[in-house]
Amino acid sequence: MVNEKRKTKTSSAVKNRYNEKAYDRINLVVHKGGKDRIKAAAEKTGESVNSLINRVVFEEVARIEGKN
């Protein structure tokens, strides 16, 4: 049992180190009910909430960049 906890902790630490190197993190704050709307839209399109937000944001960024 002790070894299982240690493996999980080590595995989490390794994943966290990788994530810190490979990804930027942005915290998103929405009004009450916004999270549920986003989650429902993601489910409707078969995406995760994260992938939906990324897709929508980067589509808009690409649109804005195209105007410059």
C-alpha positions as CSV (number, residue, x, y, z in Angstrom):
1,M,0.0,0.0,0.0
2,V,2.8,2.4,0.8
3,N,4.5,1.7,-2.6
4,E,1.2,2.5,-4.4
5,K,1.0,5.9,-2.8
6,R,4.6,6.7,-3.6
7,K,4.2,5.7,-7.2
8,T,1.2,7.9,-7.5
9,K,3.0,10.9,-5.9
10,T,6.1,10.3,-8.1
11,S,3.9,10.0,-11.2
12,S,2.1,13.2,-10.4
13,A,5.3,15.1,-9.8
14,V,6.7,13.9,-13.1
15,K,3.5,14.9,-14.9
16,N,3.5,18.3,-13.2
17,R,7.1,19.0,-14.2
18,Y,6.3,18.1,-17.8
19,N,3.2,20.2,-17.8
20,E,5.1,23.2,-16.5
21,K,7.6,22.9,-19.3
22,A,5.2,22.2,-22.1
23,Y,2.1,24.3,-21.4
24,D,1.2,27.9,-20.5
25,R,-1.7,28.2,-18.0
26,I,-4.5,30.7,-18.2
27,N,-7.2,30.9,-15.6
28,L,-10.6,31.8,-17.0
29,V,-13.3,33.4,-14.9
30,V,-16.9,33.5,-16.1
31,H,-20.1,34.7,-14.6
32,K,-22.3,32.2,-12.7
33,G,-23.9,29.8,-15.2
34,G,-21.2,30.4,-17.8
35,K,-19.3,27.3,-17.0
36,D,-22.4,25.2,-17.5
37,R,-23.1,26.8,-20.9
38,I,-19.5,26.2,-22.0
39,K,-19.7,22.6,-20.7
40,A,-23.0,22.0,-22.6
41,A,-21.6,23.4,-25.8
42,A,-18.5,21.2,-25.5
43,E,-20.6,18.1,-25.0
44,K,-22.7,19.0,-28.0
45,T,-19.6,19.3,-30.2
46,G,-18.0,16.2,-28.7
47,E,-15.1,18.2,-27.3
48,S,-13.6,18.7,-23.9
49,V,-14.2,22.1,-22.3
50,N,-10.5,22.8,-22.7
51,S,-10.4,21.9,-26.4
52,L,-13.5,23.9,-27.1
53,I,-12.0,27.0,-25.3
54,N,-8.7,26.5,-27.1
55,R,-10.4,26.2,-30.5
56,V,-12.6,29.2,-30.1
57,V,-9.9,31.4,-28.7
58,F,-7.3,30.5,-31.4
59,E,-9.9,30.9,-34.2
60,E,-10.5,34.4,-32.9
61,V,-6.8,35.1,-32.5
62,A,-6.2,33.9,-36.1
63,R,-9.1,36.2,-37.3
64,I,-7.6,39.2,-35.5
65,E,-4.1,38.5,-36.7
66,G,-5.4,38.3,-40.3
67,K,-6.7,41.9,-39.9
68,N,-3.2,43.2,-39.1
